[in-house]
Amino acid sequence: MNYTHSLQSKQPNVGTTIFAVMTGLANQHGAVNLAQGFPNFDVDPAYISLVDKHSREGKNQYAPMPGLPVLREKIAAKIEELYGAKYHPMNEVLITAGATQAIYAALSAIVFPGDEVIVIEPAYDCYEPGIKLNGGVPVRTQLTKDFKVNWEDVKQKISFKTRAIMINTPHNPTGSVLLKEDMIALEKLVRDTNIIIISDEVYEHLIFDGEQHQSVCRYPALADRSIVMYSFGKTYHVTGWRLGYCVAPESIMKEIVKCHQFQTYCIHTPSQYATADYLDHKEKYLGLNNFFQQKRDYFLSLIKQTAFKPLPCKGTYFQLLSYAHLTDEGDRDFAHRLTIDYKIASIPISVFYHDFRDDKILRFCFAKTNETLEKGVEGLIKFKL
């Protein structure tokens, strides 16, 4: 077709996500892809069999718009058991197309033109587009050099326009976690305000070194004003299934559901039935901390053979490596060069900052088989030479 239309962009500064860019570059040059955050080991065959079972039983039509009741009931029971918070399964739990859609539905529900949303950088790349598409204004604060939240700076950013504060723990991309004192500080900041907390907790079961996940659900004063996102994709190694959920007080959830129903309506039915069954096997998610800590530790043992400097990682399946002592090259250029010349793909951390702050740090995903990690680190070893 020759006809073209002049269309003003709602996201003029948004291009192809860095994850697609680096994965494409890895595929083009035959590099080991430690950039995009997905596991490359097998999914539990029992979980896949459950999807097949329910599909063959004819459970292939629309699920209820907010999700299967049985799945929402088990989610509510799981959260109460882990964190002590009680959510009504029918009124306060929503099944979503991954956590990203849950975040967008939440922002669609609560953000009005001119509202400010505080974002803590480095921040996952879906946060700001969702704010802006709903007419909101991102107000940014940045983690300290050791990846702690500067709560005094957050306090200074709060205004009468502040609609929400977005937090993420365990944190992507840094692997840091919020501690009890962080949650207490946040609780004090929002007391006597109408500020809503959007808490991205998709890596809730990937937390290491004996740390306890500090969900906002543990703190009643926070839970009463929070929308919390989780991901079965991250928990069960099925990121391609796009299966997540969120919880929130009924007064907030009813508005999220209104937006959700016109974004995706409902989620893949057989997967919901399968997940409801699979949740009975608690060891599958309670054992993830040890499983991924072993992955982290193995990756770190390999990194000792390189000139790169690992930074502390307390959660997620991402390990940051600093190369500031090796070269002054910008992280995006350096990540490209490592992919093309040394056959290992990573994510430059500067892309998680609005001003592309460059601390010469790259993010590597260690949710891979040992063979993949070994092959990837070969490139980093060669760089030393």
Secondary structure, DSSP 8 states (H G I E B T S, - for coil): ---------SSTT--S-HHHHHHHHHHHHT-EE-SS----S---HHHHHHHHHHHHTT--S---TT--HHHHHHHHHHHHHHH-----TTTSEEEESHHHHHHHHHHHHH--TT-EEEEEES--TTHHHHHHHTT-EEEEEE--TTS---HHHHHHH--TTEEEEEEESS-TTT-----HHHHHHHHHHHTTS--EEEEE-TTTT-B-TT-----GGG-HHHHTTEEEEEEHHHHTT-GGG--EEEE--HHHHHHHHHHHHHHTSS--HHHHHHHHHHTT-THHHHTHHHHHHHHHHHHHHHHTTSS-EE----BTTEEEEE-TTT----HHHHHHHHHHHHSEE-EEGGGGSTT----SEEEEE--S-HHHHHHHHHHHHHHH-
